[in-house]
Amino acid sequence: MLRREISRTLRIKSSLPALFTKECRNYGTSYSTVHQEPSGPQIKTEIPGPKSKALLKEMMDIQQCGSVQIFANLEKSAGNYFADADGNLFLDTYTHISSVPLGYNHPALLNAFSTDSDVRTLVNRPALGVFPSDDWPKKLRNVLLSVAPPGLHHVMTMMCGACSNENAFKAAFILYCTRKRGGRTTFTDEELKTALLNIPPGSPELSIMSFKGPNRNGAFHGRSFGSLATTKSKAIHKLDFPTFEWPVARFPEYKYPLEEFKRENEQEDKECLADVEDQFDRWEKKKPIAGVIIEPIQAEGGDNEASPEFFQELQKICQRRGAALIMDEVQTGCGPTGKMWCHEHFNLQSPPDLVTFSKKMLTGGFYFKPDYLPPQPFRIFNTWMGDPSKLVLLEQVIKVIKTESLLQLVEETGKILKSGLHTLETEFPFMINSVRGRGTFLAFDVATPELTG
Amino acid sequence: MLRREISRTLRIKSSLPALFTKECRNYGTSYSTVHQEPSGPQIKTEIPGPKSKALLKEMMDIQQCGSVQIFANLEKSAGNYFADADGNLFLDTYTHISSVPLGYNHPALLNAFSTDSDVRTLVNRPALGVFPSDDWPKKLRNVLLSVAPPGLHHVMTMMCGACSNENAFKAAFILYCTRKRGGRTTFTDEELKTALLNIPPGSPELSIMSFKGPNRNGAFHGRSFGSLATTKSKAIHKLDFPTFEWPVARFPEYKYPLEEFKRENEQEDKECLADVEDQFDRWEKKKPIAGVIIEPIQAEGGDNEASPEFFQELQKICQRRGAALIMDEVQTGCGPTGKMWCHEHFNLQSPPDLVTFSKKMLTGGFYFKPDYLPPQPFRIFNTWMGDPSKLVLLEQVIKVIKTESLLQLVEETGKILKSGLHTLETEFPFMINSVRGRGTFLAFDVATPELTG
């Protein structure tokens, strides 16, 4: 194995394969200028090209945008192909940081705001926690609950992945504290007073546990201060910022091919689960763990996967310890693994307590078990509570996924792709190895940084 | 004075007065069903009416939505009038939690997405920190920088007010730490390693100071975990959540009418500024203060205002102490005080270091001095970094504000309204008092809760 030489991971996260051309045919689109998906990538200039470089220079006068790689030409982007300002065409296997669920300029989306009612939703953005519009309960049911993880029937909308995770933390803290109060749903004067002073008992010392591999990067759950405390993927996200000292348990690091290292990987699961138990013990006195947040596949951390058995046992530990199991499906949700939610691969004995989403779902939010309904209003709350115009788009995304059986297509395509990658790693073991993932959410390691291209 | 009996504050935050009918005339709107603004409020049912009650019951099956008061009928809402599901019409002096800048269904907004390019912006939401579209630098300049606070020429976009404030905190922490490192812009192995462990020196013990009155509620800066640590308005936002213990200084509490209590209020300013200095001293060893966040008018805290002199002196203290002055204009920005930014009333000797916005601006974000440009990319960063489709709407909002001289109108209307309220408090001192605010962002106290109606 080239384990020790591995320095980079290549990821393939094309979620819902390019049925763009087919889509164009199926939708009697009224949109004027839908381009056909190009026949292949085309590189005309150095990357970034002169136009992207000029735009970057212009933008550097306004903000620190050293992270910008190239500028998009949204008119010419189509399907799985991303067009840049210089006329280059890229096959976007990353689906724009997992944020473009049906490819670029999908006709179903271009024509989404076709009724006066949809345009009003877009223009009069309501404060959903106080004055939602009269069609909102129906939208929640017909759009978000129509694709809820099996067994979950409740949902809150939010703005983005980070705030979805943070509000799932809040739901976990609320249930934990309510139980600790013996079910009391009112607050003492001391609790009310100390909450405003940022000290216990009103603002208690509690924690959320997240995961990190011993050798690889770890969890990514967002960059707002609460979610950032659980993020363990890259130091650059965290440097210079005060944070919460919270528990971190080991995420499994498997040896590949899986079938060859069955015993070692089972042992790895056991050790990681023992570490989870150990963290619960160690933090019990200091900052009890109210919730455990985990990605079904650690995405930014390097596409680290864990076995269904690991997740099943983790759920049992959480249940026994009275901590919420928060499944962060911000990257894995909405189809890329061949199921709507990646944790559906795990055959859990009951649904996760909270399942957070964003990115491809176009709106943030989280599904949850009824235990996590706060006993009081205004606890899981902010001014906007999401953006109903995103549900207008998501409704079309879900319709296309269902009509075109895209989940099945992801599964079939993923199998072919993974099998091809397995063939390649057998043929070129000194170049690539550790092929892994589910659906088209696949990754492999390469021997040297140069090989990432 | 009725100071001791005061139990409720009534607020009037109609930002940009109802020029809806005028707008309808001026815009050759192509939108099919723009309603005229109603001639007045109309209450047909009990509040909430039977339809709102039925919808609330339906929604309670999906989430905790006890905060929902009534459901909107977006088709019938027009201008300053909010229509509910039961056919009631309300004069919305709160502009939908300060989020509707030009009233409901403004024709300029209904027709905003008129070009293919705008629709593509809406449908292909880019990751702005990595792959913005080729028109983005121009949009930043022509839309957001066209209304930048005087003296500020840099801007970052974000999703909402809370994440705008948190990213302003991050900018403050980055500059504070960079200075402390003597300008070094690389990181030591220890810093990189400890940042991932959530401990110093990588994740240092630093703080942001916010404000609270001794008798009134205090600051509101959002509900995500970082911003929530600085929020001091209501315990219900904070209960059961772990938080940062961070410094809080006294926000002035004035006696009204201002001209009658000039000496007392000057003394109040002095005491509050002394408290600010005191906090800097007290936290220096424990958790040094890297930034001070303050609202130009504490909105959720009860419309508490402070004098220009207070803000001028506060800025001097921040400069002397090397802490960022973060002006939270999430509620006060975009016109309601008669200036685009409320802090323009304060004649500061230089702009605030960071000015955050959201709500009426329709997009989150913050303006900042060039010192606050992080030396590295990916520091102030997330997947979406805002939403360009909101700038399509904001561009129209700004156009209407300028074309119709709405800021001037707010100033004139506000003067008339405030003068009327002053007459009322003179005539009925046992009912209302403490008239205060700027532009149409006005408030007064009433003697008993019943009087709030």
Interface residues (C-beta under 8 A of the other chain):
Chain A: Y31 S32 T33 K51 L55 E58 M59 D61 I62 Q63 Q64 C65 G66 S67 V68 Q69 I70 F71 A72 N73 L74 E75 S77 F82 A85 H96 I97 S98 S99 V100 Y104 N105 H106 L109 L110 A112 F113 D116 S117 V119 R120 T121 L122 V123 N124 R125 P126 A127 G129 V130 F131 P132 S133 D134 W136 P137 L140 R141 L145 H153 H154 V155 M156 M159 C160 G161 A162 C163 E166 F169 K170 F173 I174 Y176 C177 T178 F187 E191 L192 K193 A195 L196 N198 I199 G202 S203 P204 E205 L206 S207 K212 G218 G222 R223 S224 F225 G226 S227 A229 K232 K234 A235 I236 H237 K238 L239 D240 F241 P242 T243 F244 E245 W246 K287 S358 K359 L362 L373 P374 Q376 P377 F378 R379 I380 F381 N382 T383 W384 D387 S389 L393
Chain B: Y31 S32 T33 K51 L55 E58 M59 D61 I62 Q63 Q64 C65 G66 S67 V68 Q69 I70 F71 A72 N73 L74 E75 S77 F82 A85 H96 I97 S98 S99 V100 Y104 N105 H106 L109 L110 A112 F113 D116 S117 V119 R120 T121 L122 V123 N124 R125 P126 A127 G129 V130 F131 P132 S133 D134 W136 P137 L140 R141 L145 H153 H154 V155 M156 M159 C160 G161 A162 C163 E166 F169 K170 F173 I174 Y176 C177 T178 F187 E191 L192 K193 A195 L196 N198 I199 G202 S203 P204 E205 L206 S207 K212 G218 G222 R223 S224 F225 G226 S227 A229 K232 K234 A235 I236 H237 K238 L239 D240 F241 P242 T243 F244 E245 W246 K287 S358 K359 L362 L373 P374 Q376 P377 F378 R379 I380 F381 N382 T383 W384 D387 S389 L393
